[in-house]
């Protein structure tokens, strides 16, 4: 073999070694097994991730599960990843699994500036219910009820802790567990009648546009500082980065912001399919692809950005 050929082979080997490790992915990696807890924000970020992944030649399988079952499914590797771990609300559920390495936590949050705590209609705040410590004074008007979402959700667990430990004299209150949709309907009904209600609120979410609402202060040790400031994290199966490195890199790269999610959530609540809404949003905001596709190829090793842009035009 002459020197020219040896040089060419060395160059090829170096190129392959430096390139994304798509070639190491098994065929099974072509399906992204995602979890969805049924929250609208989860649908929004899943839709954005699915749209990008489909442009890269992947497909998605979404399992809608309760939060505790999602954690077990990621630990058992029945689900590859979950994009909607809210901290600190869900820390008691997820942090033990992170600590014992039964799941992998993506180092950087996928969303900052979120908010998650108890809220009231603003007319109730104007009447004096502005802090967690004010709730007990309104027990009769509230019929001793605080409205949460589905069983197992981190926010519900925090409300249960407040009740169980009689924090702020809430020991005689009951948590009403249902679903995000049912809770919002209950809030809308109360606001139409100008009745008092305390409920689980968060941002991003179109509820902040639909309702004139006020987040309660207090209980920062439970709900986070600054009246419920929150971060949202991604968790993966603990072998996903080695088993499916290109897909895992994409998932790790998926970061979002409040306006993006709020826009997506509003369209989803208007019954638009999440992936369709995501494709249209990304087509109008293609600069996000630079972040999402950094170090990523298509499933078969081709240029990622050109493939996704082509897919968006379909």
N, C-alpha and C positions, 0 to 999 in steps of 0.2 A: 504494500500500500504506500503510495507516494505521500509526500508531506502535505500536498494540497488536500488530498482526500482525508488524511488524518485530522487536519485543521478543521475541515468542514464537519466531520463527525463530532469533534470536540465541541464545536460551536453549537451543533444541534443538541448535544447532550446538555450543555449549559442552558440553552433556551428552554428545553423541556423541564429541567430542574427548577428554573426560575418561574415558570408559568403556573397559573392556577392548577390545582390538582384534580381537575375534572375527570381525567382519565382513570383515576382511582375509584370513582364512584361506581357502585353496582347498579344494575338496572332498577333495583328496588328503590334507589334514591330518586328516581324520576317522579315519584309520587310524594308530595309533601303532605305528611299526615299532621293536620293542624287541629287544635282544640278551639272550641267556641263556647263561652259560658252563657251565651244568650243575651248579652248586653249589646246595645246599639254601637257603642264605641268599639267593642270587640269585632263586630261585623264590619265596621269601617276599616280598621287596620288589617283585618284578615283580607278584605276585598282588595286593598292596595297591594298587599303582599302577593295575593293570588294573581292579580293582573300582571305584575312584574314577572312572577315566576312562569306564567303561561307564555309570556313573550320570550322567555329563555328556553322554552321547550319542556318545561315541567308541567305537571298537573297536580291538582290539590284534592285531597280527601279531608273533609271537615267533619269532625265529630262534636256534636253539641252535648255537653255534659255539665254536671254541677261542678263547682270549684274543687271540692275534695276529691271527686272522681278524676278530674283533670290531673291533679297532682299524682295520684296513684297511677294513672295511665302513662304519664311522662316517666315516672320511676320504672314502670314495667316495660317501657319502650313500645307500648301500643300506640302512643302519640309521640311525634318527633319534637314538637315545640308548642308553646303557649305564649302569646304576645301581650297578655293583659293582667299581669300580676301587679296589683296596686299596693304600693307601700306608703305609709305603714299599715294600712287597713288589713292587708293579708299577710303581714309578717309572721304572726303566730302560726299560720298554716305552712308557709313556704320556707321560712328561715331554717327550721330544723333539717329539712331536706337539703337545703343548700349547704348547711354546715357539715352534714355527713356525706356530702358529694354524691347523693343519690339522684340529684339533678344538677345541671350546669346553669348558673346564672350568667347571662351576658353582662359584661362589666359595666357598660354605660346604660343608663335608662333609655328606653325608646321614646319617652315623653317626660318633659319637665314642665312645671308651671300648672300642673293639674290641681284640682281641689276636690276634697271628699270629706264631708261631714254632715251633721244634721242641719236642716234648713226649715224655714217657715215662710208662708206668704208675707210679703212686706207689710201688709196691713196689720199682721199680728206682731211683727217687730215694732211697728210704730206704736202699738198698744203697750209694749213693754217686754215682750218675749224676745230678747236679743242674745242671751247667753244660756249655756247649758244649765246654769244655776237658776234660771227663771222658769224652767219647764214645770217644776213641781207645783208652782203657784197656780198654774193653769190646768191642773189635773182634771177637775170637773168638766171644764169646757172641752178638753181634749178627750174626755171619756177614758182617761188612763191609757191611751194608745199612742204608740210611735210606729210609723209605717216604714217597713224595710222592703227588701227585694227577696230573691229566692233563698231558700234554706241553704246554709253552708257558706254564703257569701261573707267576705271579710267584714263588711260594714255591719251586717247583722250580728256577727260575733262580738263586735265592739259594743253594739247596743245591748246585747245580752250581758256583757261584762258590767256595763253601767247599772243594769237592773239587778244583777246578782249581787254586786258589791254595794248596792244602795248608794251609788255615787250621786251626788246632787239630789238626794231624797227621791230617787227614781225606782226604789225597790218595789213599789206597788203598781208600776206600769207594766203593760203587756206589749210585746213586739208583735206586730202583724206582718207575717211573712207571706209573700205571694210571688210576684215577679216584677221586673222593671215596668212592664207595660201596665199591669194592674195597679201598681203604686202610682204611676203617673195619672191614670184615670181617676184614682181616688183623690189625688191632689187637685186635678182639674175640677172635679165635682165640688170639692170643698171651696175652691176659689170662686166658682160660680155663685155659691150660696153665701160667700163671705164668712165661712166658718173657720174656726181654728184647726190647725193640723200641723204636726211635726213629722218630717219625713227625711229620708236619706237623699241628699243631693250631691251632685258632682259636676265638674267641668273638666274636659269638654263634654257638652251635651246640649241638644236643642232645648231642653227644659229651661235653660237659662234665658232663651229667647221667648219661649212660650209663656213662662210664668214670671210675674214680678215677685221675686223671691229674695230672701236674705239668709245668708249662712250664719249659723250661731257661733259665737266665740266660746272659748273655754275648752277644757279637757284636751289640751295640747299633747299631754302624755299619751293619750289614746289615739287621737285623730291626726296628730302631726302639728308642727308649729304654724303660727300665722293663720289660725282658724281653719285647719284642715288642708294645708298645702301637701301635695302628694307627688310622687313619682311613679311612673309605670315601667315595669321591667319585662324582659323576655327570659323565659326559662326553657331549656332544651333537655332532651334525653342526654345522659352523661357520656354517651359514646357517639353522639351525632356529629361532632366536629371531626372525628376520625373516620367514622363510617361514611358520611356524606359531606366531605369538606367544602365543596362548591356551594351546595344548597345551604349548609350551615353558615357559610360566609355571607350569603345573601340575607338570611334571616337575621344574623348579627348586625348587618348594615341597616336594616329597616328602622328608621327613626321618623318621628312624626312631630307635628306641632298642633297647637290648639285650633287655629283657624282652619287648617286642613281637615282635622277630624270633625270639627263642627259642621263644615260644609258637607262632608261625606255623610255624616249622621242624619242631617236634615233630609238628604235625598233618599237615604235608605228608609227613613220613616215615612216618606212619601211613596213607598212601595217600589222604588227603583232597585233592580238587582245590584248588589254591592260591586261586583266586578265590572259591570257596565258603567256605573257611576265612577269607579276608580279609573277606568280607561280614559274617560272623558276628562277627569281632573288631571291626570298625569299628562295627557296630550296638551293641556293648557299650561302646565307647570313642569316642563321636561327637565328643568335644572335640578330637580330632586334626583334624577337618575344618576347624576355624577356621584352622589353620596351612596345611593343604594347599590350601585353596580361596581363600586371600587373593589378591584381584586376578584371580580366574578366573571365567568364566561357563561355562554349558553351551556345546556346540558351536554352537547356534543363538542364543546371546546371552541366555539366560534365567538366573534366579537359580540359582547353583550348589548351595548347601547344600540347599535344598528339593528339588532334583532328585535329589541323591545320597541323601538320607534316604528319599525315596519309592522309589527303586530298591532300597534295602536291605530294604525291607518286602516285596518281591516274592518 
